[in-house]
Amino acid sequence: MTISVETSLSEPLLLDFSTVKLTDEQFYLLCMQNPEKKLELTAAGVLVVMAPVGGESGKEEARLNARVFTWNEDTQLGEVFSSSTIFKLPNGSQRSPDVAWVKLDRWEALTVEQRKKFPPLAPDFAIELRSESDRLSDLQAKMREYQENGVRLGWLIDPQNRIVEIYRFGQEVEILESPESLSGEDVLPNFVLNLSSLW
């Protein structure tokens, strides 16, 4: 299967594959053939070609990943993944959070083959950082999907509106206005994310 995908700078391109239903292997090959594109597949079979982010969003995303990575290096409690990693969620969608973390025993329970391709699990922790090209409603739907599929703690960080939405498994969403910091709670013990650079 050879498909070339193009997208604009302003919003994601949506391609409906629900009638042909891409298999996991076809989606994997499509991603491998288009490594410069950030692709996701919804549970309904819609291929999402994500718009690229600008410099400010890319810088902040890298900082978030570095902070979680540094905490994990100290604790050795799991594995940290960049926005290039796609996870196959229990509902069949294949998503790539901006930052993801998986508890070590869950990661080690996967086979070598599962680790090499798109891991068939929901991360324990996920961050989505809203960029200028992201629609807030799309990210909120994505966060609810993470929550419904077992992500224990998720942060939707929205610099434009100076809010953070906190998604916890089995709980209502909590909204914070311009918080100075966020706690990793019992998912990322003793992790505190300072947000002063965002506001």
C-alpha positions in Angstrom: 0.0 0.0 0.0 1.5 3.3 -1.1 -0.4 6.5 -0.1 1.2 9.9 0.1 -0.4 12.3 2.5 -0.3 16.1 2.5 -1.6 18.6 5.0 -1.8 22.3 5.5 -0.1 24.3 8.2 -3.4 25.3 9.9 -5.4 22.2 10.7 -5.4 18.4 10.5 -6.4 16.5 7.4 -9.1 13.9 8.0 -9.4 10.9 5.6 -12.3 8.5 6.2 -11.1 4.9 5.8 -14.1 3.5 7.7 -15.5 1.7 4.7 -12.2 -0.1 3.8 -11.0 -0.4 7.5 -7.2 -0.1 7.5 -5.7 -3.1 9.3 -3.1 -2.6 12.0 -0.4 -3.7 9.6 -1.6 -1.4 6.8 -1.6 1.6 9.2 1.8 0.7 10.4 3.2 0.5 6.9 1.5 3.8 6.0 3.3 5.5 8.9 6.6 3.9 7.9 6.2 5.2 4.3 5.4 8.7 5.5 7.9 9.2 8.4 7.8 13.0 8.1 4.0 13.0 8.8 2.4 12.7 12.2 -0.5 10.2 11.7 -3.2 8.9 13.9 -6.2 6.5 13.3 -9.5 6.9 15.2 -11.5 4.0 16.4 -14.1 4.8 13.6 -11.4 4.4 10.9 -10.6 8.0 10.2 -7.0 8.7 9.3 -5.8 12.0 11.0 -2.9 13.8 9.4 -1.7 16.2 12.0 -0.6 19.7 11.2 3.0 20.5 12.2 3.6 22.7 15.2 5.5 26.0 15.3 8.7 26.8 17.1 7.2 27.9 20.4 4.9 24.8 20.7 7.8 22.5 19.7 10.1 24.1 22.3 7.5 23.7 25.1 6.7 20.1 24.0 10.4 19.3 24.2 10.6 20.9 27.7 7.7 18.8 28.9 9.2 15.6 27.6 12.6 16.5 29.2 11.1 17.1 32.6 9.2 13.8 32.6 12.3 12.0 31.3 14.5 13.5 34.0 12.0 12.5 36.8 11.9 9.0 35.3 15.7 8.7 35.1 15.8 9.4 38.8 13.0 7.0 39.8 13.3 4.3 37.1 9.6 3.6 37.5 8.7 3.3 33.8 9.4 4.4 30.3 8.9 7.9 28.6 7.8 8.3 25.0 7.9 11.2 22.6 5.1 12.5 20.4 6.4 10.3 17.6 5.2 7.1 19.5 1.8 5.7 18.5 -0.2 3.6 21.0 -2.9 1.2 20.0 -5.7 1.9 22.6 -8.1 -0.8 23.7 -10.9 0.7 21.6 -8.8 0.2 18.4 -7.7 3.9 17.9 -4.0 4.5 17.4 -2.9 7.8 19.1 0.3 9.7 19.8 0.2 11.9 22.9 2.8 14.8 23.0 4.3 13.1 26.1 3.5 9.6 27.4 4.7 7.5 30.2 4.1 3.8 30.9 4.7 2.0 34.2 7.7 -0.4 33.9 5.9 -3.7 34.7 3.3 -2.9 32.0 5.9 -2.1 29.4 8.0 -5.2 30.2 4.8 -7.4 29.9 4.8 -6.6 26.2 6.5 -8.9 23.7 9.6 -7.6 21.8 7.5 -7.4 18.6 4.8 -5.4 20.4 7.4 -2.9 21.7 9.0 -2.5 18.2 5.7 -1.6 16.5 2.8 0.4 18.0 2.5 -0.7 21.7 -1.0 -2.2 22.2 -1.8 -0.4 25.5 -2.9 2.9 26.9 -0.1 4.9 28.6 -0.5 5.4 32.4 0.2 9.1 31.9 -0.3 11.5 28.9 0.2 15.1 28.1 -1.4 17.0 25.2 0.0 20.6 24.7 -2.3 22.7 22.6 -0.6 24.4 19.7 -1.9 27.3 17.6 -3.1 24.7 15.0 -5.0 22.5 17.4 -8.8 22.8 17.9 -9.5 22.7 21.6 -12.6 20.5 21.1 -10.5 17.9 19.2 -7.9 17.7 22.0 -10.7 17.4 24.6 -12.2 14.5 22.7 -8.8 12.9 22.5 -8.2 13.3 26.2 -11.6 11.7 27.0 -10.7 8.8 24.8 -7.4 8.4 26.7 -9.4 8.5 30.0 -12.0 6.0 28.8 -9.2 3.6 27.6 -7.3 3.4 30.9 -5.0 6.4 31.0 -4.7 7.0 34.8 -3.7 10.7 34.6 -3.8 13.1 31.7 -3.0 16.8 31.3 -4.4 19.0 28.5 -2.3 22.1 28.7 -3.8 25.1 26.8 -1.5 28.1 26.8 -3.9 30.2 24.7 -6.6 30.1 27.4 -4.1 29.7 30.3 -5.9 26.6 31.6 -5.0 23.0 32.3 -7.6 20.3 32.2 -6.8 17.3 34.3 -8.2 13.9 33.3 -8.2 11.1 35.8 -9.4 7.6 35.1 -13.0 7.2 36.4 -13.3 10.8 37.5 -14.7 14.1 36.4 -12.4 16.5 34.5 -10.8 19.2 36.7 -10.1 22.6 35.2 -7.3 24.8 36.6 -6.8 28.5 35.6 -3.1 29.5 35.2 -1.7 27.0 37.7 1.8 27.5 38.8 2.5 23.8 38.9 1.0 20.4 38.5 1.4 17.3 40.6 2.0 13.8 39.2 -0.1 12.5 42.1 0.1 8.8 42.7 0.8 8.1 39.1 4.1 9.9 38.9 5.1 10.0 42.6 6.9 13.2 43.7 6.8 14.7 40.2 6.0 18.4 40.0 5.8 20.3 36.8 6.5 24.0 37.0 4.3 25.9 34.4 5.7 29.4 34.9 7.3 29.5 31.5 4.0 28.9 29.8 2.0 31.7 31.3 
